[in-house]
Amino acid sequence: MRDIDKIAERETAAYLRRASITYLECCVSLMMTHLQREEVATILEQEADMLRNLD
């Protein structure tokens, strides 16, 4: 693989990671406008547990 391809792949992955985190932060902010903080935390903990248990 050429250097430029490696750089492009690495930068694309970094961009997608940042965009995904930003999207998640927006989702959490939206949840916080309609739900109590503890309820949001509980939902996120349940989602995290589900992710950890995926095969």
N, CA, C and O atoms as CSV, one atom per row, in Angstrom:
chain,resi,resn,atom,element,x,y,z
A,1,MET,N,N,0.847,-1.177,0.000
A,1,MET,CA,C,0.000,0.000,0.000
A,1,MET,C,C,0.895,1.243,0.000
A,1,MET,O,O,1.874,1.323,0.741
A,2,ARG,N,N,0.542,2.180,-0.827
A,2,ARG,CA,C,1.342,3.400,-0.911
A,2,ARG,C,C,1.134,4.257,0.329
A,2,ARG,O,O,0.121,4.147,1.018
A,3,ASP,N,N,2.117,5.114,0.597
A,3,ASP,CA,C,2.046,5.987,1.770
A,3,ASP,C,C,0.802,6.868,1.749
A,3,ASP,O,O,0.152,7.049,2.778
A,4,ILE,N,N,0.469,7.416,0.583
A,4,ILE,CA,C,-0.693,8.303,0.493
A,4,ILE,C,C,-1.977,7.551,0.817
A,4,ILE,O,O,-2.885,8.113,1.428
A,5,ASP,N,N,-2.061,6.295,0.416
A,5,ASP,CA,C,-3.232,5.478,0.729
A,5,ASP,C,C,-3.318,5.204,2.226
A,5,ASP,O,O,-4.406,5.229,2.802
A,6,LYS,N,N,-2.185,4.946,2.851
A,6,LYS,CA,C,-2.152,4.709,4.299
A,6,LYS,C,C,-2.581,5.958,5.057
A,6,LYS,O,O,-3.346,5.883,6.019
A,7,ILE,N,N,-2.080,7.103,4.615
A,7,ILE,CA,C,-2.437,8.369,5.257
A,7,ILE,C,C,-3.935,8.634,5.094
A,7,ILE,O,O,-4.611,9.015,6.049
A,8,ALA,N,N,-4.444,8.431,3.883
A,8,ALA,CA,C,-5.868,8.652,3.624
A,8,ALA,C,C,-6.731,7.732,4.475
A,8,ALA,O,O,-7.744,8.164,5.026
A,9,GLU,N,N,-6.344,6.492,4.583
A,9,GLU,CA,C,-7.089,5.528,5.382
A,9,GLU,C,C,-7.085,5.932,6.858
A,9,GLU,O,O,-8.119,5.893,7.525
A,10,ARG,N,N,-5.923,6.316,7.351
A,10,ARG,CA,C,-5.790,6.723,8.752
A,10,ARG,C,C,-6.616,7.979,9.044
A,10,ARG,O,O,-7.295,8.050,10.068
A,11,GLU,N,N,-6.562,8.956,8.155
A,11,GLU,CA,C,-7.299,10.203,8.357
A,11,GLU,C,C,-8.806,9.998,8.226
A,11,GLU,O,O,-9.585,10.638,8.932
A,12,THR,N,N,-9.213,9.114,7.332
A,12,THR,CA,C,-10.635,8.797,7.200
A,12,THR,C,C,-11.145,8.146,8.481
A,12,THR,O,O,-12.220,8.489,8.971
A,13,ALA,N,N,-10.383,7.220,9.015
A,13,ALA,CA,C,-10.765,6.552,10.259
A,13,ALA,C,C,-10.851,7.557,11.408
A,13,ALA,O,O,-11.775,7.497,12.219
A,14,ALA,N,N,-9.889,8.480,11.476
A,14,ALA,CA,C,-9.892,9.493,12.532
A,14,ALA,C,C,-11.111,10.405,12.400
A,14,ALA,O,O,-11.748,10.744,13.398
A,15,TYR,N,N,-11.434,10.800,11.169
A,15,TYR,CA,C,-12.599,11.654,10.933
A,15,TYR,C,C,-13.878,10.938,11.355
A,15,TYR,O,O,-14.720,11.520,12.038
A,16,LEU,N,N,-14.026,9.681,10.951
A,16,LEU,CA,C,-15.229,8.929,11.290
A,16,LEU,C,C,-15.362,8.742,12.796
A,16,LEU,O,O,-16.469,8.765,13.333
A,17,ARG,N,N,-14.244,8.559,13.472
A,17,ARG,CA,C,-14.273,8.434,14.938
A,17,ARG,C,C,-14.760,9.736,15.560
A,17,ARG,O,O,-15.645,9.726,16.416
A,18,ARG,N,N,-14.183,10.860,15.130
A,18,ARG,CA,C,-14.599,12.166,15.673
A,18,ARG,C,C,-16.063,12.444,15.372
A,18,ARG,O,O,-16.793,12.917,16.243
A,19,ALA,N,N,-16.499,12.158,14.158
A,19,ALA,CA,C,-17.889,12.403,13.771
A,19,ALA,C,C,-18.841,11.528,14.588
A,19,ALA,O,O,-19.912,11.982,14.992
A,20,SER,N,N,-18.459,10.299,14.826
A,20,SER,CA,C,-19.296,9.396,15.613
A,20,SER,C,C,-19.427,9.876,17.049
A,20,SER,O,O,-20.516,9.841,17.620
A,21,ILE,N,N,-18.331,10.323,17.630
A,21,ILE,CA,C,-18.365,10.833,19.001
A,21,ILE,C,C,-19.214,12.097,19.077
A,21,ILE,O,O,-19.994,12.267,20.015
A,22,THR,N,N,-19.068,12.970,18.108
A,22,THR,CA,C,-19.878,14.200,18.081
A,22,THR,C,C,-21.358,13.859,17.976
A,22,THR,O,O,-22.185,14.459,18.663
A,23,TYR,N,N,-21.694,12.899,17.120
A,23,TYR,CA,C,-23.087,12.473,16.972
A,23,TYR,C,C,-23.613,11.921,18.293
A,23,TYR,O,O,-24.732,12.240,18.697
A,24,LEU,N,N,-22.818,11.098,18.966
A,24,LEU,CA,C,-23.227,10.538,20.247
A,24,LEU,C,C,-23.460,11.646,21.266
A,24,LEU,O,O,-24.439,11.607,22.012
A,25,GLU,N,N,-22.567,12.633,21.303
A,25,GLU,CA,C,-22.727,13.754,22.228
A,25,GLU,C,C,-24.024,14.515,21.954
A,25,GLU,O,O,-24.696,14.949,22.889
A,26,CYS,N,N,-24.376,14.677,20.691
A,26,CYS,CA,C,-25.636,15.338,20.331
A,26,CYS,C,C,-26.828,14.520,20.814
A,26,CYS,O,O,-27.801,15.067,21.332
A,27,CYS,N,N,-26.742,13.209,20.640
A,27,CYS,CA,C,-27.828,12.341,21.095
A,27,CYS,C,C,-28.003,12.426,22.607
A,27,CYS,O,O,-29.127,12.501,23.103
A,28,VAL,N,N,-26.907,12.413,23.325
A,28,VAL,CA,C,-26.974,12.515,24.783
A,28,VAL,C,C,-27.555,13.872,25.190
A,28,VAL,O,O,-28.364,13.947,26.115
A,29,SER,N,N,-27.149,14.930,24.509
A,29,SER,CA,C,-27.690,16.257,24.808
A,29,SER,C,C,-29.192,16.293,24.572
A,29,SER,O,O,-29.934,16.875,25.364
A,30,LEU,N,N,-29.640,15.678,23.493
A,30,LEU,CA,C,-31.077,15.618,23.222
A,30,LEU,C,C,-31.797,14.860,24.326
A,30,LEU,O,O,-32.850,15.291,24.794
A,31,MET,N,N,-31.239,13.746,24.739
A,31,MET,CA,C,-31.841,12.975,25.822
A,31,MET,C,C,-31.949,13.814,27.091
A,31,MET,O,O,-32.949,13.754,27.807
A,32,MET,N,N,-30.905,14.600,27.360
A,32,MET,CA,C,-30.871,15.407,28.580
A,32,MET,C,C,-31.954,16.495,28.577
A,32,MET,O,O,-32.338,16.983,29.640
A,33,THR,N,N,-32.446,16.878,27.397
A,33,THR,CA,C,-33.494,17.899,27.357
A,33,THR,C,C,-34.857,17.320,27.718
A,33,THR,O,O,-35.778,18.076,28.029
A,34,HIS,N,N,-35.008,15.996,27.683
A,34,HIS,CA,C,-36.313,15.381,27.919
A,34,HIS,C,C,-36.333,14.402,29.088
A,34,HIS,O,O,-37.405,13.997,29.537
A,35,LEU,N,N,-35.167,14.022,29.580
A,35,LEU,CA,C,-35.094,13.017,30.639
A,35,LEU,C,C,-34.218,13.529,31.781
A,35,LEU,O,O,-33.394,14.426,31.604
A,36,GLN,N,N,-34.416,12.941,32.943
A,36,GLN,CA,C,-33.577,13.276,34.095
A,36,GLN,C,C,-32.170,12.695,33.898
A,36,GLN,O,O,-31.996,11.682,33.219
A,37,ARG,N,N,-31.190,13.340,34.490
A,37,ARG,CA,C,-29.796,12.925,34.345
A,37,ARG,C,C,-29.596,11.463,34.731
A,37,ARG,O,O,-28.919,10.725,34.015
A,38,GLU,N,N,-30.173,11.037,35.846
A,38,GLU,CA,C,-30.008,9.646,36.293
A,38,GLU,C,C,-30.634,8.669,35.303
A,38,GLU,O,O,-30.111,7.577,35.084
A,39,GLU,N,N,-31.755,9.066,34.709
A,39,GLU,CA,C,-32.408,8.207,33.727
A,39,GLU,C,C,-31.526,8.050,32.488
A,39,GLU,O,O,-31.403,6.953,31.942
A,40,VAL,N,N,-30.921,9.140,32.052
A,40,VAL,CA,C,-29.999,9.091,30.908
A,40,VAL,C,C,-28.810,8.191,31.239
A,40,VAL,O,O,-28.405,7.357,30.430
A,41,ALA,N,N,-28.261,8.370,32.430
A,41,ALA,CA,C,-27.117,7.549,32.844
A,41,ALA,C,C,-27.484,6.067,32.861
A,41,ALA,O,O,-26.701,5.227,32.418
A,42,THR,N,N,-28.662,5.748,33.365
A,42,THR,CA,C,-29.107,4.348,33.422
A,42,THR,C,C,-29.255,3.773,32.016
A,42,THR,O,O,-28.815,2.656,31.748
A,43,ILE,N,N,-29.871,4.535,31.126
A,43,ILE,CA,C,-30.049,4.079,29.743
A,43,ILE,C,C,-28.691,3.845,29.084
A,43,ILE,O,O,-28.489,2.827,28.422
A,44,LEU,N,N,-27.763,4.782,29.263
A,44,LEU,CA,C,-26.441,4.644,28.653
A,44,LEU,C,C,-25.674,3.459,29.238
A,44,LEU,O,O,-24.957,2.767,28.515
A,45,GLU,N,N,-25.821,3.227,30.533
A,45,GLU,CA,C,-25.176,2.062,31.152
A,45,GLU,C,C,-25.743,0.762,30.590
A,45,GLU,O,O,-24.999,-0.189,30.346
A,46,GLN,N,N,-27.061,0.721,30.384
A,46,GLN,CA,C,-27.686,-0.478,29.799
A,46,GLN,C,C,-27.191,-0.694,28.371
A,46,GLN,O,O,-26.911,-1.825,27.973
A,47,GLU,N,N,-27.085,0.375,27.612
A,47,GLU,CA,C,-26.580,0.271,26.244
A,47,GLU,C,C,-25.124,-0.195,26.231
A,47,GLU,O,O,-24.734,-1.002,25.388
A,48,ALA,N,N,-24.331,0.313,27.161
A,48,ALA,CA,C,-22.927,-0.098,27.246
A,48,ALA,C,C,-22.820,-1.583,27.583
A,48,ALA,O,O,-21.996,-2.296,27.011
A,49,ASP,N,N,-23.642,-2.039,28.500
A,49,ASP,CA,C,-23.649,-3.464,28.844
A,49,ASP,C,C,-24.023,-4.321,27.639
A,49,ASP,O,O,-23.423,-5.368,27.397
A,50,MET,N,N,-25.029,-3.859,26.883
A,50,MET,CA,C,-25.441,-4.588,25.685
A,50,MET,C,C,-24.284,-4.676,24.686
A,50,MET,O,O,-24.037,-5.732,24.104
A,51,LEU,N,N,-23.587,-3.570,24.495
A,51,LEU,CA,C,-22.446,-3.559,23.570
A,51,LEU,C,C,-21.350,-4.514,24.006
A,51,LEU,O,O,-20.762,-5.221,23.187
A,52,ARG,N,N,-21.083,-4.528,25.298
A,52,ARG,CA,C,-20.031,-5.414,25.818
A,52,ARG,C,C,-20.368,-6.881,25.604
A,52,ARG,O,O,-19.474,-7.717,25.476
A,53,ASN,N,N,-21.659,-7.192,25.565
A,53,ASN,CA,C,-22.090,-8.586,25.443
A,53,ASN,C,C,-22.328,-9.028,24.005
A,53,ASN,O,O,-22.710,-10.175,23.774
A,54,LEU,N,N,-22.110,-8.143,23.033
A,54,LEU,CA,C,-22.276,-8.539,21.640
A,54,LEU,C,C,-21.223,-9.569,21.246
A,54,LEU,O,O,-20.070,-9.499,21.672
A,55,ASP,N,N,-21.633,-10.496,20.450
A,55,ASP,CA,C,-20.681,-11.531,19.982
A,55,ASP,C,C,-20.079,-11.119,18.677
A,55,ASP,O,O,-19.258,-11.847,18.118
